[in-house]
Amino acid sequence: MKTWLSVGLAAVIVALLPLRPVASASTLNQSQRQTIAAAMGSSSAAQYCAGSDLQSAIEKGMIKTLVANDLGTSAMAQIDIADEAIRLAFFENLFADAFASCPGRARTLWRQMLEM
């Protein structure tokens, strides 16, 4: 799963390269990175509950969060899923929002994550 997330994050970064130059964003502090990761988790849950498969829901949720907050690729590069606080913020919001919004579908969320 960690490998898939790394590949997914890399794909998001590559997709956003034309949108904003890497040098344009400032360095984010830990609190800002956690807030962005939490928003990505919530946005991913919304995509998942709208019917997207889990992998594309996470990819779309990440991109939507970056675009909605006017963040560039350097901000995305700072969101390190290997950081426990970042990972926790992302997955807490993904699971909480999915179970709150679409509990029937969310019951299979963990299994789908393990199958990726």
N, C-alpha and C positions, 0 to 999 in steps of 0.2 A: 504494500500500500504506500509506503514511504517513497518508493521509486516512482509510482504512478503520479503521486502528488508533485514530485520534483519535475517530472516530465510535463505535467499539466501547468505548473507555474512557469516553466520555460516557454511553453506554447503561448501562454497569456502575454508574457514579456515580448515575445517575437511579434505577436499580433498587434501589440500597442506601439511598437517602434515607430511607425509612421505618424502616430498621433502627437508625440511630444518628444523633444530631444532629452537624452538621458541627463544632461547637465543642468536642466532647468529646475528640478525640484531640490529642496533643501533636505538636510538630514532629519529624519523623523526620530523623536525620542521613543522610549519603550512604551509609554502610555499611548502615544499616537499609533504605533504599530499594532498594539493590542486592539485599539478601537477600530482600526481599519480591518483587522482580521475578524473581529466580531461582526462587523457590517458585512463582510464577505460571506460569513457563515449564514447570516440571516437572509441575504440575497440568494444564496445557493439553495436554502430551504424553500424560499418562495418559488424558485425555478423548478425545484423538485416537485413541490405540491401542485404546480401548474401542469405537470405531466412529463417533464423532461426526465430522461434517464439520469442516474446519479452523476456519472462522469460529466456529461454535458451541462447538468445543472450547476456543478461546481465551477466549471470553466466559465459559463455565462455569468454566474453570480460574481465571480472575481472581476471579470471585465466590466460588468455593470457598476460595481462599486467604485472601481478606479475612474471610470468615465463620469459617474454622478458626482464624485468628489473632486473632479478636475486634477487627478493625480497622474503623474507620468510614469514612465518605465523605471526610473530610479527609485520611486516609492515602492513599486512592486518588488524590485530587487532587495529592498530592505525588509520585506515581510518574509522572514525565514521560518518556514514550517518546522524546522528542526528545533527551534527555540520552544521550550515547553509552554511558556506563557502564551505565545502566539498560537501554538497548536491548540491549547486548551480553549482560548477565546473563540477560535474558529469553530471547533467541533462542538463546544457547548451551545453556541448559537444555532449551528446547523441542526443538531438534534432537538433542542428545545423548541425552536420555531417549527420544525417539521412535525413534531408530535402535537404541538398546539394547533397547527393549521390543518394537517391531514393525518390524523392518528391511524387510520386504516392503512394508508399507504406507508406510513413511517415505520410500521411494525417490521417491514422487510428491509429497512434501511441498513441495519448492521450487517445482515447477510449479504446485501449487495456490495457493501464496502469491502467485506472480506473476499468477495469474488473478483474484485478488480485487480 
